[in-house]
Amino acid sequence: MLPLYLSVEGLYSYQKKQEIDFTQLTEAGLFGIFGHVGSGKSSILEAIGFVLYGETERLNKQEKRTYNMLNLKSYAACIVFEFLNFENRKFRFVAQWKRKKRFEETSTLERFAYEWQDTGWLPMDSADGGLVTNLTYANFRRTIIIPQGQFKEFLELKGKDRSDMMKEIFNLNRFDLGPKTALLQRANNSKIEHVKGALSGFETVSAEILAHKLADLKDAQELLSTTKTATLALEEQCAWLIQGKQNRTALAAKKQELNVLHGDKPRIEQLDKELRTYETTNQVFREILNVALRLNKDKEQLTYKIEQLSVKKKDTLERLEEKEQQWLAIAEDFNKLEIFRAELEDLKLLISNAQNREKLTILTKRLNDGKPFLEKEQKVEHQLSAQITSKEENLEELKTAKVDTAELLALENWYQANDSNQAQITDIQQRIDKYQTDIEEIKKIFADKNFTSENWEEQLAEQERTQEAALTELRKTETHLKVQLKLAEFADNLHAGHSCPLCGSLAHPDPMVAHGLEEKEQELEQQKAEIKQRILAWKENSIALNRAATRLKDMLTQQQQWSASLLDAQKKQSYHLNQFQWRDFSATDKSAFLQYKNKSKLAEDSIKQVEQEIKTLRQQLTATQGKVEKYKVSLSEFEQEITVLNSLTHQNIAQLRALKAADFTENSPQSLADLQEKTGSKIKFLEQSHRTLSEELNLLKTALATVNAERGIAKEQFQQLAQQLNQKQSEISSLLEEYGFNDTMQVQQILQKNLNSEAIRQTIQEFVMQLHLIQNKIAELEQLITDDQYNEQVFEEKTQLLRLKQQELEMQIRLTGALEKECAHLQVEVAKKEKLVEEYEKLNVRKANLTTLENLFRGSGFVNYVSSIHLQRLCEIANIRFRRLTKNSLSLTVNESNEFEVIDYLNNGYQRSVKTLSGGQSFQASLCLALALAENIQALNRADRNFFFIDEGFGTQDIESINAVFETLQYLHRENRIVGIISHVEELKERIPRSITVTNDTEHGSQIKYN
């Protein structure tokens, strides 16, 4: 478990809500909670246990727990705790209750649990913390949060209690294999009966039957082999005759194919002639005709391009002339551009002067208006100073007449302590009386049950022995009666001529007769029920008396403690009365003191009133002085600003270049600003127009030069294409004349056929090859027919004989196959039977082994053995740190009763009880065992980080031991473990990397502060 957040409100001394962010503390691996005794440190751990389990060690449900846990100044209590469990799942547990209208009554405790899933908290069905921590409340206090005074509990537990704890923490009940062994025995016995039943179905299956069937199969396989040999010889003869017949049939077919090919030969010859003509024409004319066509297209494109360039040239010339006219229109104003710019700068200076004139008018008025206010405040300042002097003189006179405050304070402290002592004595006496009343009520419980509080245990033990003796005697009587009933049953079933089931005799001279056995059996059952009822009543009395005795013991102990406290309080009060030393006052009568105190209070009130008046006058004086100073500063600033504005005005007039200041004295700042904007717009227009026209003129001139160059190049290309086209047309005419064509149209008709030369040539070649192959095949077949001596009658006879032989072979194959299947089935059945027999033998062996295991796991012996192994392992892990803390002088071990002992290496390694350890050594041993137990729980739960809290003062440790313990705790961070400690030792606070301090304020309750 890893804590994340805790908030506590209204619990014990926590009056107001206090929050702890554990993520800030657990980052260091080791953190602490410090504070004085009674500050509320341990309440933090109690709050965690209470919100998770609804349990607390201080109070039980019968002791008005919610009322006593609720802070007396709070009306509600709420605990919120968030943490990660060993599965790294995030949970939030909430516990809350509140006070009702009657102060001593509270509402029912409400506990809720939530789990963080995706983006929110989802409520859980149960608020039991054990379901998410895998620990009960008792083991949670032993392994995760160890409260004050319980740190050594695990070390000093008895063997059985510690074994039970180990069983729960490490789930050792899984090693209780007795019930599982019984289940396995029942399953094994069921399998044995099942195998017996299966074997009963294999009575007709045996190895002898299988051998007989295998011999029949061998004879059938020999006959099959003979028939197969004869059939193969006949098939060879028929195959030779079939081949002769196939040759004659193939010869006739080939001759028919040859006649077809001779008929198709003229078409193939014409196709060959057309192919040669097409290939010659394509090779000579196609390329040159394509070139002439491409040249003609290029010529047309150049003609169109020249026309477009001529149009573009005309358009460019017109636009160039237009822009030149626009340039001439702005040239005159553009030449005056510098004059316009000078006027623009002068207008800026004139606007500034106009604004300064307006500011001077305002400042002069404010200066004249402010001087009367300054004079008024200076007069008030002198009056306040005089009043303060007078009040201070009055204050000195009052302080001189003041009473002795130290004596008054000492008297008041004495009377308060006296009242507190009296109240304490009264409270203790009331508690003693209440305990006495409770003790009388508990003793009445013993008396009501006819017991005494002194010897009730002996009386209960005597009753138990009496009831056990009566029950034992009754059981003997019951056994005897059952024997009599069984014998009577045998006697009723005896018949003449039949043997007795007990002795085997055929004669029954004096058979037993049952008289009243059933009535005795009913009477016995009634007595048995009465004894069981008395035993049940005895157990209830035992439980009730045990509880009463425990409460009585606690009450007597508390009464004794409070009686001792009463004596201490009375002694303290007696000593306090002897300390009274004021002669003018009485220890028993406070009236003189109260009059003296009232006189002092009146003097104090007068002094406070005068001091308050002086304070008020000083505040007024300070405020008036502030106003005077503020007025002086403001008037000085006005005069300085007026001087600066006059200087700036003269400076601006001297900087004018194109305009005269006298011409614009009547103009306002706004009219001058309009004139400035108009002049600026004109300058901007001239600059932009000049820049735009210059760029456009340059672009148009460049475009005109580009068009002229492209047009000249296009004309040159046109002339070259015309020459190339004329040359190609001459070459085409020569080729037409050479190959006997009248014009190019005749050539185009041949080329447009687009014959597939490769496919046609392949068709011609395939025809020639097929003709040649058929002619060769016909010659080969005619040669084979001449040499084979084929006879049609012999062929028919041999064929008929082969069919009969094949039918005989098929029948023999079926017979042999049937025998093979039957033998195979028998072999499988024999194998199944052998397997069942083998399984039956194994199950009998398993039955004997399970019987041995049943004897081994009877009782909890094996579980206790595994528990002792875990304890030994805990000792080994704990001794790694314990030896280091004790400088190898001590180590822990476990005896035969599963109880811890110490090996003392300074005394020859003898073993002794852990109860002989000193307080500091017991703390060290408990710490090492707690760390070892936490390691085992971490491994068991597969948690990546583990956490536990120690509420122990460390006051039993000397400086050297504290250093060793602190060094051990620091190692835990490297082992990915987190430890929190609660202590009041200041030396530890300075060495802990992260900590919080709890202080108990009398008004606000416990407060938490991060260090």
ZICOR-V444575 format. One record per residue. N is the residue number from 1. PHI is phi in degrees with one decimal (none if undefined). Layout:
N/PHI
N/PHI
//
This chain:
1/none
2/-128.6
3/-69.9
4/-116.1
5/-156.5
6/-143.9
7/-127.8
8/-129.2
9/-145.7
10/78.0
11/-102.3
12/50.9
13/-86.6
14/-88.0
15/-74.8
16/-108.3
17/-63.3
18/-124.0
19/-121.9
20/-127.4
21/-92.9
22/-67.7
23/-63.8
24/-71.9
25/-84.0
26/-77.0
27/-60.6
28/-80.8
29/84.3
30/-134.6
31/-142.9
32/-136.8
33/-122.8
34/-118.9
35/164.7
36/-72.6
37/-62.0
38/85.3
39/-76.8
40/111.0
41/-66.5
42/-67.0
43/-64.1
44/-63.7
45/-67.5
46/-63.1
47/-64.1
48/-64.4
49/-63.4
50/-69.1
51/-71.0
52/-81.5
53/-118.2
54/70.2
55/-126.6
56/-149.3
57/-77.4
58/-68.1
59/-131.8
60/-106.9
61/-67.6
62/-80.4
63/-103.0
64/49.0
65/-59.3
66/-64.1
67/-68.5
68/-70.1
69/-81.3
70/-79.1
71/-59.8
72/-66.2
73/-99.6
74/-111.4
75/-105.7
76/-156.0
77/-126.6
78/-148.3
79/-124.8
80/-125.2
81/-133.6
82/-117.9
83/-160.4
84/-105.2
85/-90.4
86/-66.1
87/-94.4
88/61.8
89/-94.5
90/-98.0
91/-128.0
92/-132.8
93/-114.1
94/-130.0
95/-128.0
96/-152.9
97/-157.7
98/-146.3
99/-84.7
100/-87.5
101/-61.8
102/-76.8
103/-57.7
104/-85.4
105/-108.3
106/-130.3
107/-74.8
108/-69.6
109/-64.1
110/-115.3
111/-126.6
112/-131.1
113/-135.9
114/-134.5
115/-125.4
116/-78.9
117/-135.5
118/60.0
119/-126.1
120/-161.3
121/-90.7
122/-109.4
123/-66.6
124/-104.2
125/-70.3
126/-127.0
127/-104.1
128/-83.5
129/-65.1
130/-63.3
131/-70.7
132/-105.8
133/-100.7
134/62.5
135/-138.3
136/-75.5
137/-62.1
138/-62.5
139/-77.0
140/-62.4
141/-73.8
142/-92.5
143/-121.5
144/-108.5
145/-119.6
146/-102.0
147/-73.7
148/-62.0
149/84.1
150/-108.8
151/-63.9
152/-94.8
153/-62.0
154/-63.3
155/-67.0
156/-103.4
157/-62.4
158/-70.4
159/-58.5
160/-65.7
161/-61.3
162/-67.0
163/-63.8
164/-62.4
165/-63.5
166/-64.3
167/-60.1
168/-70.6
169/-65.8
170/-99.7
171/51.9
172/-74.2
173/-63.8
174/-68.1
175/-88.6
176/-80.9
177/-92.6
178/-59.2
179/-60.8
180/-64.9
181/-63.8
182/-62.0
183/-62.0
184/-63.4
185/-62.4
186/-63.8
187/-64.7
188/-66.0
189/-62.8
190/-63.7
191/-64.5
192/-61.1
193/-64.5
194/-64.4
195/-66.9
196/-58.7
197/-63.5
198/-65.6
199/-66.3
200/-65.5
201/-85.3
202/-111.7
203/-68.7
204/-87.8
205/-104.4
206/-152.4
207/-69.1
208/-66.3
209/-61.2
210/-63.7
211/-64.7
212/-63.3
213/-65.7
214/-66.1
215/-66.0
216/-60.8
217/-64.5
218/-63.4
219/-62.2
220/-65.6
221/-67.4
222/-65.5
223/-63.0
224/-62.5
225/-64.5
226/-63.7
227/-64.0
228/-65.3
229/-64.2
230/-63.6
231/-66.0
232/-64.4
233/-63.2
234/-66.7
235/-64.7
236/-64.0
237/-64.1
238/-65.6
239/-63.2
240/-65.6
241/-69.7
242/-64.0
243/-63.7
244/-63.3
245/-68.2
246/-64.9
247/-62.8
248/-66.2
249/-65.3
250/-65.5
251/-64.3
252/-64.8
253/-66.2
254/-65.4
255/-64.2
256/-65.2
257/-63.7
258/-64.2
259/-63.0
260/-63.5
261/-65.4
262/-62.2
263/-71.5
264/-91.6
265/-66.8
266/-60.1
267/-61.9
268/-66.4
269/-66.5
270/-64.7
271/-63.9
272/-68.4
273/-65.2
274/-61.4
275/-65.9
276/-65.5
277/-63.4
278/-64.6
279/-67.4
280/-65.4
281/-62.7
282/-62.7
283/-69.0
284/-86.4
285/-102.5
286/-62.3
287/-66.2
288/-68.7
289/-66.4
290/-64.9
291/-63.4
292/-62.7
293/-64.2
294/-64.1
295/-62.8
296/-64.8
297/-65.7
298/-60.7
299/-63.9
300/-64.9
301/-64.1
302/-65.9
303/-62.1
304/-65.5
305/-64.0
306/-62.0
307/-65.3
308/-64.7
309/-66.1
310/-65.2
311/-63.4
312/-63.5
313/-63.3
314/-63.6
315/-63.5
316/-63.8
317/-62.1
318/-65.5
319/-65.9
320/-64.7
321/-66.4
322/-64.0
323/-67.6
324/-66.6
325/-65.7
326/-63.7
327/-63.6
328/-65.2
329/-69.8
330/-105.1
331/-63.5
332/-65.0
333/-66.0
334/-63.3
335/-68.4
336/-94.8
337/-62.6
338/-66.4
339/-63.8
340/-61.5
341/-67.7
342/-64.3
343/-60.9
344/-63.6
345/-65.6
346/-63.3
347/-65.1
348/-61.3
349/-67.4
350/-66.8
351/-64.0
352/-61.1
353/-64.6
354/-65.9
355/-66.2
356/-64.2
357/-61.6
358/-66.2
359/-62.3
360/-61.8
361/-62.2
362/-66.9
363/-65.9
364/-63.9
365/-64.5
366/-63.7
367/-65.7
368/-69.2
369/-72.5
370/-82.1
371/-63.2
372/-61.7
373/-64.3
374/-63.5
375/-64.8
376/-66.3
377/-67.8
378/-66.3
379/-67.1
380/-63.4
381/-60.8
382/-66.0
383/-66.6
384/-65.5
385/-61.9
386/-67.2
387/-63.1
388/-62.1
389/-60.1
390/-65.2
391/-66.0
392/-65.0
393/-64.8
394/-63.1
395/-64.2
396/-61.9
397/-63.9
398/-66.7
399/-66.5
400/-67.7
401/-90.9
402/-74.1
403/-76.2
404/-75.6
405/-70.4
406/-64.5
407/-65.4
408/-62.3
409/-66.5
410/-64.6
411/-62.1
412/-63.2
413/-62.7
414/-64.7
415/-64.7
416/-63.9
417/-63.2
418/-63.9
419/-62.6
420/-62.8
421/-63.1
422/-63.5
423/-64.2
424/-64.6
425/-61.3
426/-62.1
427/-62.7
428/-63.7
429/-62.8
430/-64.5
431/-64.0
432/-61.1
433/-63.4
434/-65.3
435/-61.2
436/-63.3
437/-63.0
438/-62.6
439/-64.5
440/-64.0
441/-64.2
442/-66.6
443/-63.0
444/-64.0
445/-60.8
446/-61.0
447/-65.4
448/-61.5
449/-97.6
450/64.2
451/-126.8
452/-113.6
453/-71.1
454/-89.5
455/-123.6
456/-63.5
457/-66.8
458/-65.1
459/-65.1
460/-64.3
461/-62.2
462/-64.7
463/-62.9
464/-63.2
465/-63.7
466/-62.9
467/-66.5
468/-65.0
469/-64.5
470/-62.1
471/-66.0
472/-64.4
473/-62.7
474/-65.5
475/-64.8
476/-60.9
477/-59.9
478/-64.6
479/-62.3
480/-61.5
481/-65.9
482/-63.2
483/-63.0
484/-63.5
485/-64.6
486/-67.2
487/-64.4
488/-64.4
489/-64.1
490/-61.3
491/-64.4
492/-66.7
493/-89.8
494/-72.9
495/-135.0
496/-62.4
497/88.6
498/-106.8
499/-74.7
500/-73.5
501/-68.9
502/-94.3
503/-110.0
504/84.4
505/-75.4
506/-88.4
507/-99.4
508/-129.6
509/-70.0
510/-137.6
511/-68.2
512/-71.2
513/-120.0
514/-85.9
515/-122.2
516/73.0
517/-69.7
518/-66.8
519/-64.4
520/-64.1
521/-63.9
522/-64.4
523/-61.4
524/-64.9
525/-62.4
526/-65.6
527/-64.3
528/-61.0
529/-64.5
530/-64.0
531/-66.0
532/-62.2
533/-65.1
534/-65.7
535/-64.9
536/-63.5
537/-63.7
538/-63.2
539/-64.3
540/-63.4
541/-61.3
542/-62.6
543/-64.6
544/-64.1
545/-69.8
546/-59.9
547/-62.3
548/-63.9
549/-64.9
550/-61.6
551/-64.2
552/-61.0
553/-62.1
554/-63.0
555/-62.8
556/-62.6
557/-61.8
558/-64.3
559/-62.9
560/-62.8
561/-62.7
562/-70.1
563/-64.9
564/-63.2
565/-64.1
566/-65.0
567/-62.3
568/-62.2
569/-66.3
570/-66.6
571/-62.7
572/-61.8
573/-67.0
574/-62.0
575/-64.2
576/-65.7
577/-64.2
578/-69.0
579/-83.2
580/-72.4
581/-136.5
582/-103.2
583/-73.8
584/-78.3
585/-130.8
586/-112.0
587/-73.8
588/-103.4
589/-120.4
590/-96.3
591/-64.1
592/-62.4
593/-64.3
594/-66.2
595/-63.3
596/-61.6
597/-69.1
598/-66.3
599/-60.2
600/-63.9
601/-65.8
602/-63.3
603/-62.6
604/-63.7
605/-63.8
606/-63.9
607/-61.2
608/-63.0
609/-64.6
610/-64.9
611/-60.5
612/-65.3
613/-64.6
614/-62.0
615/-61.8
616/-65.8
617/-63.5
618/-65.4
619/-62.9
620/-64.0
621/-63.3
622/-62.3
623/-65.5
624/-66.1
625/-62.3
626/-63.7
627/-64.5
628/-58.4
629/-63.4
630/-63.4
631/-65.2
632/-61.2
633/-63.2
634/-63.7
635/-64.8
636/-65.6
637/-65.3
638/-61.2
639/-63.6
640/-64.9
641/-65.1
642/-62.3
643/-62.1
644/-65.9
645/-65.7
646/-63.2
647/-64.8
648/-63.7
649/-64.0
650/-64.6
651/-65.9
652/-65.8
653/-63.1
654/-68.8
655/-90.0
656/-67.3
657/-115.9
658/-114.1
659/-113.3
660/-112.6
661/-65.6
662/-64.5
663/-72.8
664/-127.2
665/-69.0
666/-90.5
667/-79.8
668/-83.8
669/-58.1
670/-70.9
671/-65.6
672/-65.1
673/-67.0
674/-64.4
675/-64.1
676/-65.0
677/-64.4
678/-64.8
679/-65.1
680/-63.6
681/-63.9
682/-64.9
683/-62.9
684/-64.1
685/-63.5
686/-65.3
687/-64.4
688/-66.6
689/-64.5
690/-62.7
691/-66.1
692/-66.8
693/-65.9
694/-62.7
695/-65.0
696/-65.6
697/-62.9
698/-62.2
699/-64.1
700/-67.8
701/-64.5
702/-64.2
703/-63.9
704/-64.6
705/-64.3
706/-65.6
707/-62.7
708/-61.0
709/-66.1
710/-64.9
711/-67.5
712/-67.5
713/-64.3
714/-63.5
715/-64.3
716/-62.4
717/-64.6
718/-63.3
719/-64.1
720/-63.7
721/-64.6
722/-63.0
723/-65.7
724/-64.6
725/-67.1
726/-61.7
727/-64.7
728/-66.7
729/-64.4
730/-65.6
731/-64.5
732/-64.4
733/-61.6
734/-62.7
735/-68.0
736/-63.0
737/-67.7
738/-68.2
739/-101.3
740/79.1
741/-101.2
742/-75.3
743/-153.9
744/-72.9
745/-64.1
746/-64.2
747/-67.0
748/-63.0
749/-62.3
750/-68.5
751/-68.2
752/-68.1
753/-63.8
754/51.0
755/-67.9
756/-86.1
757/-61.1
758/-64.7
759/-66.6
760/-65.5
761/-63.0
762/-66.6
763/-62.2
764/-64.6
765/-64.5
766/-64.2
767/-62.7
768/-64.7
769/-65.9
770/-64.7
771/-61.4
772/-67.5
773/-64.6
774/-63.4
775/-62.4
776/-65.9
777/-64.6
778/-63.3
779/-65.8
780/-66.4
781/-65.4
782/-62.2
783/-68.7
784/-63.9
785/-64.1
786/-63.8
787/-101.9
788/-88.7
789/53.4
790/-72.2
791/-131.2
792/-65.6
793/-67.4
794/-62.9
795/-61.7
796/-67.3
797/-65.8
798/-63.3
799/-64.1
800/-63.1
801/-62.6
802/-65.7
803/-62.9
804/-64.9
805/-66.9
806/-65.8
807/-63.1
808/-62.2
809/-64.1
810/-64.5
811/-64.1
812/-67.4
813/-64.2
814/-62.2
815/-62.3
816/-64.0
817/-62.5
818/-61.2
819/-63.7
820/-63.6
821/-63.6
822/-64.1
823/-65.5
824/-63.0
825/-62.1
826/-63.8
827/-63.1
828/-64.2
829/-64.8
830/-62.3
831/-64.6
832/-61.8
833/-62.1
834/-62.4
835/-65.2
836/-64.6
837/-62.7
838/-63.4
839/-64.0
840/-62.0
841/-66.7
842/-63.8
843/-64.7
844/-66.6
845/-64.7
846/-62.5
847/-61.0
848/-65.0
849/-66.0
850/-65.5
851/-63.3
852/-63.0
853/-64.9
854/-59.9
855/-67.4
856/-69.8
857/-93.7
858/-65.3
859/77.9
860/-115.8
861/-62.2
862/-69.3
863/-63.0
864/-64.0
865/-64.8
866/-65.0
867/-60.7
868/-64.8
869/-63.8
870/-62.3
871/-65.2
872/-62.3
873/-63.9
874/-59.5
875/-61.8
876/-60.8
877/-69.0
878/-65.8
879/-67.1
880/-58.2
881/-89.1
882/-64.6
883/-65.2
884/-67.1
885/-68.6
886/-97.6
887/56.7
888/60.6
889/-96.3
890/-137.1
891/-151.1
892/-98.3
893/-149.7
894/-120.9
895/-86.5
896/-65.9
897/-92.1
898/60.2
899/-113.8
900/-74.6
901/-135.5
902/-115.5
903/-96.0
904/-98.5
905/-76.1
906/-82.0
907/-129.0
908/61.0
909/73.0
910/-70.2
911/-94.1
912/-147.9
913/-68.0
914/-68.5
915/-70.0
916/-84.2
917/-71.6
918/-71.4
919/-59.5
920/-66.2
921/-67.2
922/-63.0
923/-62.4
924/-63.2
925/-63.5
926/-64.1
927/-61.0
928/-64.7
929/-66.9
930/-62.8
931/-64.1
932/-64.5
933/-64.3
934/-63.8
935/-62.1
936/-64.7
937/-65.9
938/-60.2
939/-66.7
940/-64.9
941/-90.7
942/56.0
943/-85.2
944/-76.0
945/-139.7
946/-124.8
947/-143.8
948/-149.9
949/-119.9
950/-116.7
951/-101.8
952/-145.8
953/-76.4
954/61.1
955/-75.2
956/-83.7
957/-100.3
958/-82.3
959/-60.6
960/-65.1
961/-67.8
962/-61.5
963/-61.1
964/-66.2
965/-63.6
966/-64.1
967/-63.2
968/-63.9
969/-65.8
970/-66.5
971/-65.1
972/-64.3
973/-63.0
974/-68.8
975/-90.1
976/59.6
977/-124.8
978/-120.6
979/-130.1
980/-114.3
981/-124.9
982/-117.7
983/-156.9
984/-111.0
985/-78.5
986/-67.3
987/-60.8
988/-68.8
989/-58.4
990/-72.6
991/-101.4
992/-78.9
993/-66.2
994/-130.6
995/-161.4
996/-129.8
997/-119.6
998/-107.1
999/-121.9
1000/-104.5
1001/-88.6
1002/-65.4
1003/-95.2
1004/-107.1
1005/80.0
1006/-68.6
1007/-123.9
1008/-108.2
1009/-131.3
1010/-80.3
1011/-92.5
//
